[in-house]
């Protein structure tokens, strides 16, 4: 909710005249009023669709306002909704009880409209600030979790190849070791592979950070033939290593996206299909319209499949793909990048997989 959005305000009062007056006043302020004429219906209305604020009478025939407030505060769905009591009861004990059970304000009847308007606006603005703060806290918690995972990636995934590179380089540089040329070449190749792995991890981390900072990209029709051709050329070394069978559609439906980011998604999905697919891998590309103006693009493999438990966390920050059969483990960045990219382009990501029957990874884009 922001300042331009009308507040959703629930009025619970058994007097029709009060409901009419308060509803008219709130609508004149630009808010949306929901009048309810008894306590039981008021609790149900709040549970069904949470309002931003509740104006609550105390003296009602079925359950009184105090009991309504107690029920609302006992329910996780409604306990954070601010409640302003509006009542003819003006005893100090009644006001104390109202605040004790969770009310944020108390207005006595007969009320002045100007006073009600002012107090409503104060509570509406406070609720806006609370929601904004809660959102910021959630975002900060997510950032902290990602920073922790980032630190783990740097410490763990870069440490191992760095140690190997350093060790082999030290041996090659030492005059105390006399090695045959074949052994020297083997060590040099291990250094090359280690530095290549570190470079890919660093590139992924930089891409992840860049995507987070990018709020808007130019969305245009994407030629999937060109994108997939770039991916195949980009992964030519892996393709030569795994020698997959690749199946492409005769025609790609055109989606709206940012081509460099779409290429990153396909590159991640395809590299995983190569690493975790069958022997040899069979990789099928495809797309289909799924309604609501969206297109689903996908890559299917013939690998060992993924359990339901693993699927539930697969796209979480820094989650890792594993294959015990092939002794392969990813560094946990690819699918985090895929999810973030797809979200920025207005789509979603997902996986469909059955153990021993392969996996299908997909992402969606708006149709042209």
C-alpha positions in Angstrom: 0.0 0.0 0.0 1.3 3.5 -0.8 0.1 7.0 -0.5 -1.7 6.9 -3.9 -3.5 3.6 -3.0 -6.9 3.9 -1.2 -6.9 2.3 2.2 -9.3 -0.7 2.7 -11.2 0.1 5.9 -13.6 -2.3 7.6 -16.4 -0.7 9.7 -18.1 -2.9 12.3 -21.1 -1.3 13.9 -24.7 -2.5 14.4 -26.2 1.0 13.9 -27.1 1.6 10.2 -26.9 5.4 10.5 -23.3 5.1 11.9 -22.3 2.8 9.0 -23.7 5.2 6.4 -22.0 8.3 7.9 -18.6 6.6 8.4 -18.7 4.9 5.0 -19.5 8.3 3.3 -16.7 10.0 5.2 -14.1 7.4 4.3 -15.1 7.4 0.6 -14.9 11.2 0.6 -11.3 10.8 1.9 -10.6 8.5 -1.1 -10.6 5.2 0.9 -12.6 2.0 0.3 -15.2 1.4 3.0 -16.5 -2.1 3.9 -19.5 -1.7 6.3 -20.5 -4.8 8.4 -23.4 -4.7 10.9 -22.4 -7.3 13.5 -19.3 -8.6 15.3 -19.3 -12.2 13.9 -19.5 -11.0 10.3 -16.8 -8.4 11.0 -14.3 -11.1 12.2 -15.2 -13.2 9.1 -14.8 -10.3 6.8 -11.4 -9.4 8.2 -10.2 -13.0 7.9 -11.5 -13.3 4.3 -9.8 -10.2 3.0 -7.5 -8.4 5.4 -8.3 -4.6 5.7 -5.7 -1.9 6.4 -7.7 -0.5 9.3 -10.8 -1.5 11.3 -13.3 1.0 12.9 -15.0 -1.0 15.7 -18.1 -0.4 17.8 -18.2 -2.0 21.3 -21.9 -2.5 22.1 -23.3 -5.0 19.6 -25.9 -7.7 20.1 -24.0 -10.9 19.1 -20.5 -10.4 20.3 -19.2 -7.1 21.5 -16.3 -5.1 20.2 -13.9 -6.3 22.9 -14.5 -9.9 21.9 -14.2 -9.1 18.2 -10.8 -7.4 18.9 -9.6 -10.4 21.0 -10.5 -12.8 18.2 -8.7 -10.7 15.6 -5.5 -10.4 17.7 -5.5 -14.1 18.3 -5.5 -14.9 14.6 -2.2 -14.6 12.7 -4.0 -13.5 9.6 -5.5 -10.4 11.4 -3.4 -9.7 14.4 -1.5 -6.9 12.8 -4.5 -4.9 11.6 -4.9 -1.7 13.6 -8.2 -1.3 15.4 -9.8 2.1 16.3 -12.7 1.7 18.8 -15.7 4.1 18.3 -18.1 3.7 21.2 -20.6 5.5 23.4 -18.8 4.0 26.4 -16.7 6.8 28.0 -15.6 5.2 31.2 -11.9 5.1 31.8 -12.0 1.4 32.5 -13.5 0.8 29.0 -10.8 2.8 27.3 -8.1 0.9 29.3 -9.6 -2.4 28.3 -9.7 -1.4 24.6 -6.0 -0.5 24.6 -5.1 -3.6 26.7 -6.5 -6.0 24.2 -4.8 -4.3 21.2 -6.7 -1.2 20.1 -4.6 1.6 18.7 -7.1 4.5 19.4 -10.5 5.2 21.0 -13.1 7.7 19.9 -16.3 8.3 21.9 -19.7 8.8 20.5 -21.3 11.1 19.4 -18.2 11.6 17.3 -17.1 14.6 15.2 -16.3 13.7 11.6 -13.2 15.9 11.5 -11.8 14.1 14.5 -12.5 10.7 13.0 -11.0 11.7 9.7 -7.8 13.0 11.4 -7.4 9.8 13.5 -8.1 7.5 10.5 -5.4 9.3 8.4 -2.9 8.9 11.2 -3.5 5.2 11.5 -3.6 4.7 7.7 -0.2 6.4 7.3 1.3 4.5 10.3 0.1 1.2 8.7 1.7 2.2 5.4 4.9 2.8 7.2 4.7 -0.5 9.0 4.1 -2.4 5.8 7.0 -0.5 4.1 9.3 -1.3 7.0 8.3 -4.9 7.0 9.0 -5.1 3.3 12.4 -3.5 3.8 13.2 -5.9 6.6 12.3 -8.9 4.4 14.5 -7.6 1.6 17.4 -7.0 4.0 17.0 -10.6 5.4 17.1 -11.9 1.8 20.2 -9.9 1.1 21.9 -11.1 4.2 21.1 -14.7 3.3 22.5 -14.2 -0.2 25.6 -12.5 1.2 26.2 -15.5 3.5 25.8 -17.8 0.5 28.0 -15.5 -1.6 30.7 -15.7 1.1 30.4 -19.5 1.2 30.8 -19.7 -2.6 33.9 -17.5 -2.5 35.4 -19.3 0.4 34.5 -22.9 -0.7 34.2 -22.9 -4.5 37.1 -20.6 -5.2 39.3 -22.0 -2.4 39.6 -25.5 -3.8 40.6 -24.7 -7.4 42.9 -21.9 -6.1 44.7 -24.4 -3.8 45.2 -26.8 -6.7 46.5 -24.1 -9.0 48.8 -22.8 -6.4 50.1 -26.2 -5.5 50.8 -27.3 -9.1 52.3 -23.9 -10.0 54.7 -24.1 -7.0 55.8 -27.6 -8.1 56.5 -26.4 -11.6 58.4 -23.4 -10.5 60.6 -25.2 -7.9 64.1 -26.2 -9.0 64.0 -29.1 -6.5 61.5 -31.1 -8.6 62.7 -32.7 -11.8 59.6 -33.9 -13.7 59.2 -35.6 -17.1 57.6 -33.5 -19.8 54.4 -35.5 -19.7 54.0 -34.8 -16.0 54.7 -31.1 -16.5 52.0 -31.0 -19.2 49.5 -32.7 -17.0 50.1 -30.2 -14.2 49.9 -27.3 -16.6 46.5 -28.5 -17.9 45.2 -28.8 -14.4 46.2 -25.2 -13.8 44.4 -24.2 -16.9 41.2 -26.0 -15.9 41.4 -24.6 -12.4 41.8 -21.0 -13.6 39.0 -21.5 -16.1 36.7 -22.8 -13.3 37.6 -19.8 -11.1 37.0 -17.4 -14.0 33.5 -18.9 -14.6 32.6 -18.6 -10.9 33.8 -15.0 -10.8 31.9 -14.2 -14.0 28.7 -15.7 -12.6 29.0 -13.7 -9.4 29.5 -10.5 -11.3 26.5 -11.3 -13.5 24.4 -12.0 -10.5 25.3 -8.6 -9.0 24.7 -6.8 -12.2 21.2 -8.3 -12.6 20.3 -7.3 -9.1 21.3 -3.7 -9.8 19.5 -3.5 -13.1 15.9 -2.4 -12.7 14.9 -2.0 -16.4 16.0 -3.5 -19.6 14.8 -2.9 -23.1 12.3 -5.7 -23.9 12.1 -6.6 -27.6 11.0 -9.6 -29.7 13.7 -12.3 -29.4 14.8 -14.4 -32.3 15.3 -17.8 -30.5 17.0 -19.3 -33.5 19.8 -16.8 -33.1 19.9 -17.1 -29.3 20.2 -20.9 -29.3 22.8 -20.8 -32.1 24.9 -18.5 -29.9 24.5 -20.9 -27.0 25.5 -23.9 -29.0 28.6 -22.0 -30.3 29.4 -20.8 -26.8 29.3 -24.4 -25.4 31.2 -26.0 -28.2 33.9 -27.4 -26.0 31.3 -29.1 -23.7 29.4 -30.3 -26.7 32.5 -32.0 -28.1 33.2 -33.5 -24.7 29.7 -35.0 -24.1 28.7 -35.6 -27.7 25.0 -35.1 -27.2 22.0 -35.8 -29.4 20.3 -32.4 -29.8 16.7 -31.9 -31.0 15.4 -28.5 -32.0 11.9 -27.3 -32.9 11.0 -26.5 -36.5 9.6 -23.1 -35.4 10.1 -21.0 -32.3 7.2 -18.8 -31.1 8.4 -15.3 -30.6 8.6 -13.9 -27.0 9.4 -10.5 -25.6 12.6 -10.4 -23.7 16.2 -9.2 -23.5 18.3 -11.4 -25.8 21.6 -11.4 -23.8 19.7 -12.6 -20.7 17.7 -15.2 -22.6 21.0 -16.5 -23.8 22.2 -16.8 -20.2 19.1 -18.9 -19.3 19.5 -21.3 -22.2 23.3 -21.5 -21.6 22.7 -22.5 -18.0 20.0 -25.0 -18.8 22.0 -26.5 -21.6 25.2 -26.9 -19.7 23.3 -28.6 -16.9 21.7 -30.9 -19.4 25.1 -31.8 -20.8 26.6 -32.5 -17.3 23.6 -34.3 -15.8 22.1 -35.9 -18.8 22.3 -39.5 -19.9 25.3 -41.2 -21.6 25.3 -39.8 -24.2 23.0 -36.9 -23.3 19.9 -36.4 -25.4 18.8 -32.7 -25.2 15.5 -31.5 -26.6 14.7 -27.8 -27.0 11.1 -26.7 -27.2 8.4 -24.0 -26.6 4.7 -23.7 -26.3 2.1 -21.1 -25.6 0.5 -21.5 -22.2 -2.2 -18.8 -22.2 -2.4 -15.5 -20.5 -0.1 -14.1 -23.1 2.9 -16.1 -22.0 5.2 -18.6 -23.8 7.0 -21.4 -22.0 10.5 -22.2 -23.4 12.2 -25.4 -22.2 15.1 -27.9 -22.4 14.5 -31.5 -21.6 17.2 -34.1 -20.8 17.5 -37.9 -20.4 19.3 -37.7 -17.1 18.7 -39.4 -13.7 16.0 -36.9 -12.7 15.5 -34.9 -9.6 13.6 -35.7 -6.4 10.6 -33.6 -5.3 12.6 -32.5 -2.3 15.4 -31.2 -4.4 13.1 -29.5 -6.9 11.6 -27.5 -4.0 14.8 -25.6 -3.4 16.5 -25.9 -6.8 16.1 -22.2 -7.8 16.9 -20.9 -4.3 20.0 -18.7 -4.0 23.1 -20.8 -4.5 21.3 -24.2 -4.5 23.4 -26.9 -6.0 22.7 -29.5 -8.7 24.3 -32.8 -7.9 24.7 -36.1 -9.8 26.1 -39.0 -7.9 26.0 -41.1 -11.0 28.4 -38.8 -12.8 30.2 -37.4 -9.7 29.3 -33.9 -10.8 28.3 -31.0 -8.7 27.6 -27.4 -9.9 28.8 -24.3 -8.1 25.3 -23.2 -7.2 25.1 -20.0 -9.1 23.5 -20.9 -12.4 19.9 -21.5 -11.4 19.9 -18.5 -9.1 20.9 -16.3 -12.1 18.2 -18.0 -14.2 15.5 -17.2 -11.7 16.5 -13.6 -11.2 16.8 -13.0 -15.0 13.4 -14.5 -15.7 11.8 -12.5 -12.9 13.3 -9.2 -14.3 11.8 -10.0 -17.7 8.3 -10.7 -16.2 8.5 -14.5 -16.4 8.9 -17.5 -14.1 11.1 -20.5 -14.0 10.5 -24.1 -13.0 11.4 -27.8 -13.4 9.4 -30.9 -14.1 11.3 -34.1 -13.3 10.8 -37.7 -12.4 13.6 -39.8 -10.9 15.1 -42.1 -13.6 13.1 -40.4 -16.3 15.0 -37.1 -16.9 14.2 -33.4 -16.3 12.6 -30.5 -18.1 13.7 -27.0 -17.1 11.6 -24.1 -18.4 11.2 -20.3 -18.3 8.4 -18.1 -19.5 8.3 -14.8 -21.5 5.5 -12.6 -22.6 4.3 -13.3 -26.1 4.6 -10.7 -28.8 
